[in-house]
Amino acid sequence: MIKTLVSYPDYTMGNAYQELVYKSYAGKVVYGDIDKAIEISEGDQSCIFHIHWLNQIIKNDRQESEKLAEEFKQKVLHLQLRGSRLAWTVHNLLGHHTNTKDTDFEIGFRRWLADKVDLLILHKPGHLNLIRSVYKCSPKHCYFHEHGLYELKPKTIPKALIQETAIKPGSFIISLLGQIRKYKGLAEAIEIFNAISEKTNKDLVLLVAGAVEWSYRNDVATLLDTVYDQNRLVSVQRRLLDEELHWLTEHSSLIMLPYTKILNSGSLRYNQTLGTISAIPSRHMELFRNEPGILFYTDIQDAANQIKVLIDETEEANQQRSFDIKRQAQTKLSWPDLTAIMNQL
């Protein structure tokens, strides 16, 4: 009998990842916390508690995090004693909001969890050495699978957004899309854009669109003031609707992903699905080497030089590249058979 799978936390409203990764699972999938998994395991069946992200346990307040983490540890042990199993897909080495002073605590908790899980799931084999070096663990069972592409259908054209941005047709649009958070590297993206602005007189736009994290609002305002040519800046500081993100991604010439820390990127997969090229710093090259649709850059000037080449290309060349990105991504990036993975438990 295929075990019921309890997925934690439930982020299906803002991220299609969970629904897509479970599409192949032949058993029942429910969303809930560890108490839900314990409730099932104390009934007539054991279950699989599948953890994805830890930000509902690791909070900004250290004291609260310690309390929640200790409670979670005790519940994990209780759950496993009931015959249920624990799987953890490691999406990040650390949470995006982790304060430097709390790094030791979060790593300690993650080391404990990596040691206790029955199955550690990583998106790439190359992640294992990173996990071992940071978490100091030797997982009992480890499985690798790629983060697949998104299943996107044509959306309603967001006419209001098109009027709001008022971008001139034919402009070369460099975008930073989605929720604007500190780890996403807005400062680096602006430095690159300023360097490009000095190299071209062509219609060039920096598009920054998405809800700004509240604690980062003042920093974002200060950073946007540093854009070399304010006439080339378009800023939409609100949550994007699905059709708006889809349209902006398709119509961007290049999307910046200068993340400070990363193991995987749903944003990159979204861009690849739609055939849009992404610019990623070479410090992340080992994670995404040989993947389609990526411009790797070593520093600000290298990025500016490479993007300048793209700006000077013909429209036909741009369209062909987009087609090639989508075709290659569809060949290389697929979702796993999750039933086969979880049957190891």
C-alpha positions as CSV (number, residue, x, y, z in Angstrom):
1,M,0.0,0.0,0.0
2,I,1.3,3.4,-1.0
3,K,1.6,5.7,2.1
4,T,-0.2,8.9,2.5
5,L,2.2,11.8,2.0
6,V,1.9,14.9,4.2
7,S,3.6,17.9,2.5
8,Y,4.9,20.8,4.7
9,P,4.5,23.7,4.4
10,D,1.7,24.4,2.0
11,Y,2.9,27.0,-0.5
12,T,0.7,26.0,-3.4
13,M,-0.9,29.4,-3.6
14,G,2.3,31.1,-4.6
15,N,4.4,28.3,-6.0
16,A,3.3,25.6,-8.5
17,Y,6.3,23.5,-7.5
18,Q,4.5,21.3,-5.0
19,E,1.6,20.4,-7.2
20,L,4.0,19.6,-10.1
21,V,6.4,17.4,-8.0
22,Y,3.4,15.4,-6.6
23,K,1.7,15.0,-9.9
24,S,3.2,11.5,-10.4
25,Y,2.6,10.4,-6.8
26,A,0.2,7.4,-6.8
27,G,-0.8,7.8,-3.2
28,K,-2.8,10.4,-1.3
29,V,-1.2,13.8,-0.8
30,V,-2.4,16.2,1.9
31,Y,-0.9,19.4,3.1
32,G,-0.4,20.0,6.7
33,D,2.1,20.3,9.6
34,I,3.8,17.6,11.6
35,D,0.7,17.4,13.9
36,K,-1.3,16.3,10.9
37,A,1.3,13.6,10.1
38,I,1.2,12.5,13.8
39,E,-2.6,12.3,13.7
40,I,-2.5,10.1,10.6
41,S,0.2,7.9,12.1
42,E,-1.8,7.4,15.3
43,G,-4.7,6.1,13.2
44,D,-4.6,2.9,11.2
45,Q,-1.7,3.8,8.9
46,S,1.8,5.2,8.8
47,C,2.6,8.1,6.5
48,I,5.5,10.1,4.9
49,F,6.0,13.6,6.3
50,H,7.7,15.5,3.4
51,I,9.4,18.7,4.5
52,H,10.3,21.4,1.9
53,W,11.0,24.7,3.7
54,L,11.8,25.6,7.3
55,N,10.8,29.2,7.6
56,Q,7.8,28.4,9.7
57,I,10.1,27.0,12.3
58,I,13.2,29.3,11.9
59,K,11.9,32.8,12.6
60,N,13.5,36.2,12.8
61,D,13.3,36.0,16.6
62,R,16.0,33.6,17.9
63,Q,14.1,32.7,21.1
64,E,11.0,31.8,19.3
65,S,13.0,29.7,16.8
66,E,14.7,27.8,19.5
67,K,11.3,27.0,21.1
68,L,9.7,25.9,17.8
69,A,12.8,23.9,16.8
70,E,12.8,21.9,20.1
71,E,9.1,21.2,19.8
72,F,9.6,20.1,16.2
73,K,12.4,17.7,17.2
74,Q,10.3,16.0,19.8
75,K,7.5,15.6,17.3
76,V,9.8,14.1,14.7
77,L,11.0,11.5,17.1
78,H,7.4,10.7,18.1
79,L,6.4,10.4,14.5
80,Q,9.2,8.0,13.6
81,L,8.4,5.9,16.6
82,R,4.9,5.4,15.2
83,G,6.4,3.9,12.1
84,S,6.1,6.9,9.8
85,R,8.9,8.2,7.7
86,L,10.5,11.6,7.2
87,A,11.7,13.0,3.8
88,W,13.3,16.4,3.3
89,T,13.9,18.2,0.0
90,V,16.7,20.6,0.7
91,H,15.9,23.8,-1.3
92,N,18.4,26.1,0.4
93,L,21.5,25.6,2.6
94,L,20.1,28.4,4.9
95,G,16.9,30.3,4.9
96,H,16.9,33.5,2.9
97,H,16.3,35.6,6.0
98,T,18.8,34.1,8.3
99,N,20.7,36.7,10.3
100,T,24.4,36.3,10.4
101,K,24.3,36.0,14.2
102,D,21.8,33.2,14.0
103,T,23.6,31.1,11.4
104,D,25.1,28.7,13.9
105,F,21.7,28.0,15.4
106,E,20.0,27.3,12.0
107,I,22.9,25.2,10.8
108,G,22.7,23.2,14.0
109,F,19.0,22.5,13.5
110,R,19.5,21.6,9.9
111,R,22.4,19.2,10.8
112,W,20.1,17.5,13.3
113,L,17.3,17.2,10.7
114,A,19.7,15.9,8.0
115,D,20.8,13.2,10.5
116,K,17.3,12.2,11.4
117,V,15.5,12.1,8.1
118,D,14.9,8.7,6.4
119,L,15.3,10.2,2.9
120,L,17.2,13.3,1.8
121,I,16.1,14.6,-1.6
122,L,18.4,17.0,-3.6
123,H,17.9,18.5,-7.0
124,K,21.4,17.8,-8.2
125,P,24.1,15.3,-7.4
126,G,26.5,18.2,-7.0
127,H,24.5,19.4,-4.0
128,L,25.6,16.4,-1.9
129,N,29.1,17.7,-1.3
130,L,27.7,21.1,-0.3
131,I,25.2,19.4,2.1
132,R,27.9,17.2,3.6
133,S,30.3,20.1,4.1
134,V,27.8,22.4,5.8
135,Y,25.6,20.0,7.6
136,K,28.4,17.5,8.5
137,C,26.1,14.6,7.7
138,S,26.2,11.3,5.8
139,P,22.5,10.7,4.8
140,K,21.2,7.2,5.2
141,H,19.3,7.5,1.9
142,C,19.7,10.2,-0.7
143,Y,17.9,10.7,-4.0
144,F,18.5,13.2,-6.7
145,H,16.1,14.8,-9.1
146,E,15.9,17.9,-11.2
147,H,13.5,20.7,-10.6
148,G,11.3,20.3,-13.7
149,L,9.8,23.0,-15.9
150,Y,6.6,24.7,-15.2
151,E,3.4,23.9,-17.1
152,L,2.3,27.3,-18.4
153,K,-0.5,28.1,-20.7
154,P,-1.1,31.3,-22.6
155,K,-2.6,33.9,-20.2
156,T,-4.9,36.8,-20.7
157,I,-2.9,39.8,-21.8
158,P,-2.6,42.2,-18.9
159,K,-3.6,45.4,-20.6
160,A,-3.6,47.5,-17.4
161,L,0.0,46.4,-16.7
162,I,1.1,47.2,-20.3
163,Q,-0.3,50.7,-19.8
164,E,1.3,51.0,-16.4
165,T,4.8,50.2,-17.5
166,A,4.5,52.1,-20.9
167,I,7.6,50.4,-22.3
168,K,8.4,51.4,-25.8
169,P,8.0,48.4,-28.3
170,G,11.4,47.1,-29.4
171,S,13.2,48.1,-26.2
172,F,15.8,45.8,-24.7
173,I,14.2,45.0,-21.3
174,I,16.5,43.8,-18.5
175,S,14.2,42.6,-15.6
176,L,14.3,41.6,-12.0
177,L,10.9,40.1,-11.3
178,G,8.9,38.6,-8.5
179,Q,9.1,39.5,-4.8
180,I,11.9,41.9,-4.2
181,R,14.0,40.6,-1.4
182,K,17.5,41.3,-0.2
183,Y,19.1,38.0,-1.3
184,K,17.9,38.5,-4.9
185,G,20.8,41.0,-5.6
186,L,19.0,44.2,-6.7
187,A,22.2,46.2,-6.0
188,E,24.2,44.0,-8.3
189,A,21.6,44.1,-11.0
190,I,21.6,47.9,-10.9
191,E,25.4,48.0,-11.1
192,I,25.3,45.9,-14.2
193,F,22.5,48.0,-15.8
194,N,24.5,51.2,-15.2
195,A,27.6,49.7,-16.8
196,I,25.5,48.7,-19.9
197,S,23.9,52.1,-20.1
198,E,27.3,53.6,-20.6
199,K,27.9,51.3,-23.5
200,T,24.8,51.8,-25.7
201,N,22.4,54.5,-26.9
202,K,19.8,51.9,-27.9
203,D,16.4,51.8,-26.1
204,L,17.3,50.1,-22.8
205,V,14.9,49.5,-19.9
206,L,15.5,48.3,-16.3
207,L,12.3,46.7,-15.1
208,V,12.0,46.0,-11.4
209,A,8.6,44.5,-10.8
210,G,7.2,42.7,-7.8
211,A,6.1,43.2,-4.2
212,V,8.9,44.7,-2.0
213,E,9.5,42.9,1.2
214,W,8.5,45.4,4.0
215,S,11.8,45.4,5.9
216,Y,13.6,46.1,2.6
217,R,11.5,49.0,1.3
218,N,13.8,51.8,2.3
219,D,16.8,50.0,0.9
220,V,15.0,49.5,-2.4
221,A,14.1,53.1,-2.7
222,T,17.7,54.1,-2.1
223,L,19.0,51.6,-4.6
224,L,16.6,52.6,-7.4
225,D,17.8,56.2,-7.0
226,T,21.3,55.0,-8.1
227,V,20.0,54.0,-11.5
228,Y,22.3,56.0,-13.9
229,D,19.5,57.1,-16.2
230,Q,16.1,57.3,-14.4
231,N,14.3,57.6,-17.7
232,R,15.3,54.0,-18.4
233,L,13.9,52.7,-15.1
234,V,10.4,51.2,-14.8
235,S,9.4,50.1,-11.2
236,V,6.2,48.2,-10.3
237,Q,6.2,47.7,-6.6
238,R,3.3,45.4,-6.0
239,R,2.4,41.7,-6.2
240,L,2.2,40.5,-9.8
241,L,-0.7,38.5,-10.9
242,D,0.1,35.2,-12.6
243,E,-0.7,36.6,-16.1
244,E,1.4,39.7,-15.4
245,L,4.5,37.6,-14.4
246,H,3.9,35.4,-17.4
247,W,3.7,38.4,-19.8
248,L,6.7,40.2,-18.3
249,T,8.9,37.1,-18.4
250,E,8.0,36.5,-22.1
251,H,8.6,40.1,-23.1
252,S,11.8,40.5,-21.1
253,S,15.0,40.4,-23.2
254,L,17.0,39.1,-20.2
255,I,16.2,38.5,-16.6
256,M,18.8,39.1,-13.8
257,L,19.2,36.4,-11.2
258,P,22.1,37.7,-9.2
259,Y,21.2,35.8,-6.0
260,T,23.6,35.8,-3.1
261,K,22.9,32.3,-2.0
262,I,21.2,29.5,-3.9
263,L,20.9,25.8,-4.4
264,N,18.2,25.8,-7.0
265,S,16.0,28.4,-8.7
266,G,12.3,28.1,-9.5
267,S,12.7,31.5,-11.2
268,L,15.3,30.1,-13.6
269,R,13.0,27.2,-14.4
270,Y,10.1,29.6,-15.1
271,N,12.4,31.6,-17.5
272,Q,13.5,28.5,-19.2
273,T,9.9,27.3,-19.6
274,L,9.2,30.6,-21.5
275,G,12.5,30.7,-23.4
276,T,13.8,33.8,-21.7
277,I,17.6,34.1,-21.1
278,S,18.8,34.5,-17.5
279,A,21.9,36.2,-16.3
280,I,23.5,34.3,-13.3
281,P,26.8,35.1,-11.6
282,S,29.6,32.6,-12.2
283,R,29.8,31.8,-8.5
284,H,26.7,29.6,-9.1
285,M,28.0,28.1,-12.4
286,E,28.6,24.6,-10.9
287,L,24.9,24.4,-10.0
288,F,23.6,25.1,-13.5
289,R,26.5,24.3,-15.9
290,N,25.3,23.1,-19.3
291,E,21.7,24.2,-18.7
292,P,20.0,26.1,-21.6
293,G,19.3,29.8,-21.5
294,I,22.0,31.0,-19.0
295,L,24.5,33.8,-19.4
296,F,27.1,33.3,-16.8
297,Y,29.2,36.4,-15.8
298,T,32.3,36.8,-13.7
299,D,31.9,40.4,-12.6
300,I,30.0,43.6,-13.5
301,Q,32.0,44.5,-16.6
302,D,31.8,41.0,-17.9
303,A,28.1,41.0,-17.6
304,A,27.8,44.4,-19.3
305,N,30.0,43.2,-22.2
306,Q,28.1,40.0,-22.7
307,I,24.7,41.7,-22.5
308,K,25.8,44.4,-24.9
309,V,26.4,41.6,-27.5
310,L,22.8,40.5,-27.0
311,I,21.5,44.1,-27.4
312,D,23.2,44.3,-30.8
313,E,21.7,41.0,-32.1
314,T,18.9,40.9,-34.6
315,E,15.3,40.2,-33.7
316,E,15.5,37.0,-35.6
317,A,18.5,35.8,-33.6
318,N,16.6,36.6,-30.4
319,Q,13.6,34.6,-31.5
320,Q,15.7,31.6,-32.5
321,R,17.5,31.7,-29.1
322,S,14.2,31.7,-27.3
323,F,13.0,28.7,-29.3
324,D,16.2,26.8,-28.6
325,I,16.0,27.5,-24.9
326,K,12.5,26.0,-24.7
327,R,13.4,23.0,-26.9
328,Q,16.6,22.2,-24.9
329,A,14.9,22.7,-21.5
330,Q,12.0,20.4,-22.4
331,T,14.6,17.7,-23.4
332,K,16.7,18.0,-20.3
333,L,14.5,19.1,-17.4
334,S,11.7,16.8,-16.3
335,W,9.8,16.1,-13.1
336,P,10.7,12.8,-11.2
337,D,8.5,9.8,-10.6
338,L,7.9,10.6,-6.9
339,T,6.2,7.3,-6.3
340,A,9.4,5.5,-7.1
341,I,11.4,7.8,-4.9
342,M,9.1,7.5,-1.9
343,N,8.8,3.7,-2.3
344,Q,12.4,3.6,-0.9
345,L,10.9,4.3,2.5
